[in-house]
Amino acid sequence: MNDNSPAKTLSEIQILDGDEQLTVIYSHEADADLVELAARLLRANSNLAHIKMQDLSGGMILAWRGEHPEGKFSL
């Protein structure tokens, strides 16, 4: 992000699934149903490492298991 771009307002959800941590970060304009879908997909599919979604309004959703996968994605 450069200094000229407005900062997005983000929220974060952390879910403990057994001994594993799942994290979902999303912009406030992201569709709530898609945020829930990302969390459910990640939780249900143990082979899935991360999810990046963008809804039609431009809202961003990032979800991953364990540590943040550096260099893989960002808002």
N, C-alpha and C positions, 0 to 999 in steps of 0.2 A: 504494500500500500504506500502510495506517495503522500507527501504533506498536503497536497491540494484536494485529496479525496475526503469526503465526509466519513467520519467513523460510524460504522454500523453498530446498532445496539444488538448484542448477542445474549443468549441464554445458554446455560449448560445443564445437562442432566447426567448424573453418574448412576449407574446401575451395577449392583454386585450380583453376579450370576454364579453362584457357587463360590469358587475361589478366584474367579475372573472378573475384571472390571470392564464395563462397557461405558463409553462416553458418547454423548450426542451434543453437539454444539449447533445452534441454529439462529438465524437472524429473526427478529421479531415479526417481519413481514411474511415469514414462511408459513405455509398452510399447516395447521395443527394436526390434521389427519396424516399428512406426509411425514411429519416429525415422528408421530406414533408408529407409522409404517416402517420407517427406517430403524427405529429401536427394536421393533418386533422381528424384522428380517434379520438383523444382526444377532439377536438373541436366539432365534430359531435355527440359524445356520452356523454351526460351529466352524465350518471351513471358510466362512466369509471373514476377511480381515478388516475391511473398511467399506464405507458407502459414502458417495458424494452425490447429492441430489440438488436440483434447482427447480423450483416450481415456476409456473407461467408468469407470476408477478415478479420474479427475480429473487425470491427468498431462497437462501442457501441453507442446506442441512449437511452436516458432516458427522459421521458416526464411525467409531472404531472400537476394537477390543484391545485391551492392554495399554501399552504406551503409545503416545501419538506417533504415527508413522512419518517421521521427519522427511520433508521433501516430496511426500506423496500428494498432499493437497493442503490447501489453505483457503480461507474465505477471501 
